[in-house]
Amino acid sequence: MAKLKTRTANLYAIVGSDEAAVKREAAALAQKLAPAEAGEFGLETIDGAADNVEQAAGAIRSTIAALQTLPFFGGGKLVWLKSANFLSDDVK
């Protein structure tokens, strides 16, 4: 019987009221988690800033597509949904 190798995905959320600290921590975490062997192709950044529902839906679709796309050179990749302001408790 063949043993299947499973991969797990990790999800990180950096949140807070101090925008500068959140940006600093998120950038540091992205630098740490991005696969070094992939170079600039190991990090895909999706702009999550949205002013309305259509823009928020577009950011979500782009993020899902990035997660489903294989890394450019194989190995791993990091998908960063940056500045996702639609995840809070407002009408968006």
N, C-alpha and C positions, 0 to 999 in steps of 0.2 A: 504494500500500500504506500503510495507516494505521499510525502508530507508537504502540505501547502505552506508557503511562506506568506504570512499576512503582514500588511503594512498598516500602521496606524497614523492618523492625522492628528496634529496638535493644533489647538486653537488658543490664541492669546488675545486678551483685550486689555488695553491700557486706557484707563478712564480717570477723569478727575476734573476739578474746577480750575486748576492752574494750567492753562493752555500751553505755556512754555515748557513746563515740567513734563506734561504728557507728550509733547512733540519730542523732547529730548530723550525720554525713556523709550518711546516707540522707535526712534531712529537707532538707539543703541541696541535694542532687542533685535531689530531687523538686521543690523550688521552682524550680530552674533549668530543669528539663525540662518542667514543666507548661505547656501553651500559655496564654500571658497573655490572649489574646483570648477564651478560653472561661471565664475567671473560675473560680469554684468548681466549675463543671461539667466542667472540664478535667482533674480529678484524681479517680480512683476508687480508693479504698483498700480492700484486702481484708485482713482480720485472719488472719494465717497461723499464729497460736499454736495448737498442737494438743496434746492430752493423749493421743490415741489415733488409731488408723488411720482411724476413721470421720470424725473431725474434720479430719484431714489431707486425706482424699479430698474432703470438703466444701469446704475451702479451695481445692483444685485445681480442682474443678468451678466454683466461683464465679469464680476467676481466668480460666478458659477462657471462661466466659460473658461476663465483662467485656471480654475481648480481642475477642470476636466481635460485641459490640454497638457500633453506630455512635455516635460522639460526639453529645451532646445537641443542640448547635447546629452540627454539621458541623465541618470542620477536623480537628483532632487531639485526642487525649486521652492521659493517662498513667494506666496501671494499675499500682498499687503493691501488691505482695504483702508486707505488713509483718509483721515478726517471725515469719518462717517457720521455726520451730524443728524441723520434720520433715525438713529437708534435710540433717541431719547424720548421723553414723554411729551411730545408735542403733536400737532395735528398731522404732520407728515407720516 
